[in-house]
């Protein structure tokens, strides 16, 4: 996901590039969730875990 600044933060299974681009490090289902200080995190759940 391209962004200007850190509007979204990387969670599990996700990395962040130098230009704040968020990318998946594993295949699976994408999950958006709120965390500390109202930050929005993006995580990638593994395929087996996402099926449940």
C-alpha positions as CSV (number, residue, x, y, z in Angstrom):
1,X,0.0,0.0,0.0
2,X,1.4,3.4,-1.0
3,X,1.0,6.2,1.5
4,X,2.5,9.6,2.3
5,X,3.8,9.5,5.8
6,X,2.8,6.7,8.2
7,X,-1.0,6.8,8.2
8,X,-1.1,3.0,8.5
9,X,1.4,0.9,10.5
10,X,2.8,-2.6,9.7
11,X,1.5,-5.5,11.8
12,X,2.4,-9.2,11.6
13,X,3.4,-10.5,8.2
14,X,3.9,-7.0,6.8
15,X,7.0,-4.8,6.3
16,X,7.6,-1.1,5.6
17,X,9.9,0.4,3.0
18,X,12.0,3.5,3.3
19,X,9.2,5.6,1.6
20,X,6.6,4.2,4.1
21,X,5.3,1.7,1.5
22,X,3.6,-1.2,3.3
23,X,4.1,-4.7,1.7
24,X,3.3,-8.3,2.6
25,X,6.1,-10.6,3.6
26,X,3.8,-13.7,3.5
27,X,0.7,-14.9,1.6
28,X,-2.6,-14.8,3.3
29,X,-5.6,-12.6,4.2
30,X,-5.2,-8.9,4.9
31,X,-6.6,-7.7,8.3
32,X,-7.0,-4.0,9.2
33,X,-7.2,-3.3,13.0
34,X,-6.8,-0.5,15.5
35,X,-4.0,-0.5,18.0
36,X,-2.3,1.8,20.5
37,X,-2.8,5.5,20.2
38,X,-5.6,5.0,17.6
39,X,-3.2,3.7,15.0
40,X,-4.4,1.6,12.2
41,X,-2.4,-1.5,11.7
42,X,-2.3,-3.8,8.6
43,X,-1.5,-7.5,9.2
44,X,-1.4,-10.5,6.9
45,X,-2.8,-13.7,8.4
46,X,-1.3,-16.9,7.1
47,X,-3.6,-18.9,4.8
48,X,-4.3,-21.7,7.3
49,X,-5.2,-19.2,10.1
50,X,-7.4,-17.1,7.8
51,X,-9.5,-20.1,6.9
52,X,-10.7,-20.5,10.5
